[in-house]
Amino acid sequence: MLTLAHIVLHVSDVDRASRFWSRALGYQPRPDRPWELEPPDRRGPVLVLDEGDRTHLDLLVAEGTERDGEVDRLLVLGAQRAEWDHPPDADFTVLADPDGNLFCVGDAK
């Protein structure tokens, strides 16, 4: 099973985007990571504002679930492996949905 953990939004100005999305959604910037906005009740996905990355979803596998098994399941459903330069110790896999939208499948933390 997967959980939607983050929505990574490509922005041109993190401060401006943070002001806008905080007011629009009622989310609050994390004190130690002001580019990450949390929902007021801390339930639901975190909005990550990033000037360098593409807009994408971060999905986490449930604890005790193997990431490779979830990736295989998603590939059967129609996902494709994305061209991505993964670091050797990556704890995530980058896939694309049938329309080409990127998403990451990461290990539970």
Summary of the structure (lengths in Angstrom):
residues: 109
radius of gyration: 14.7
end to end distance: 14.5
largest distance: 40.0
contacts: 277
relative contact order: 0.21
helix: 21%
strand: 38%
